């Protein structure tokens, strides 16, 4: 699963996810590649967190 972000928001989003949800991922340019699969509850939490912070992103499975 990959999360594509804007160029300058990648670092902000990665720290937000690590601090709040404790997910593991690899950062490549403007992509966050998760090292594990996410279930539906985790996806809902991720969407809720990113929408609450008004970040633009695209999630690719």
C-alpha positions in Angstrom: 0.0 0.0 0.0 1.3 3.4 -1.0 0.4 6.9 0.1 1.3 9.7 -2.3 1.6 13.2 -0.9 2.5 16.6 -2.0 6.3 17.2 -2.2 6.5 19.5 0.8 4.0 17.6 3.0 5.7 14.3 3.0 7.8 14.9 6.2 4.8 16.4 8.0 2.5 13.6 7.2 5.1 10.9 8.1 5.7 12.4 11.5 1.9 12.8 12.0 1.3 9.1 11.2 4.2 7.9 13.3 3.2 9.9 16.4 -0.5 9.2 16.3 -0.9 5.8 14.6 2.5 4.1 15.0 2.6 2.6 11.5 5.8 1.5 9.8 6.6 2.7 6.3 9.5 3.6 3.9 9.8 7.1 2.5 10.7 7.5 -1.2 10.5 11.0 -2.6 6.8 11.9 -2.1 5.6 8.4 -1.4 5.1 6.5 1.9 5.2 2.8 1.3 3.8 0.8 4.2 5.8 -2.2 5.3 2.7 -4.1 6.5 -0.8 -4.5 5.2 -3.5 -2.3 6.7 -7.0 -3.6 7.6 -10.2 -1.6 7.2 -10.1 -0.1 10.7 -6.6 1.1 10.3 -7.5 2.6 6.9 -10.4 4.5 8.5 -8.1 5.8 11.2 -5.6 6.9 8.6 -8.3 8.7 6.5 -9.7 10.4 9.6 -6.3 11.6 10.7 -5.3 13.0 7.3 -8.7 14.7 6.7 -8.7 16.2 10.1 -5.3 17.8 9.3 -6.4 19.0 5.8 -3.6 17.2 4.0 -4.0 16.2 0.3 -3.0 12.6 -0.4 -3.7 9.7 -2.7 -3.9 6.2 -1.4 -3.0 3.3 -3.8 -3.5 -0.3 -2.9 
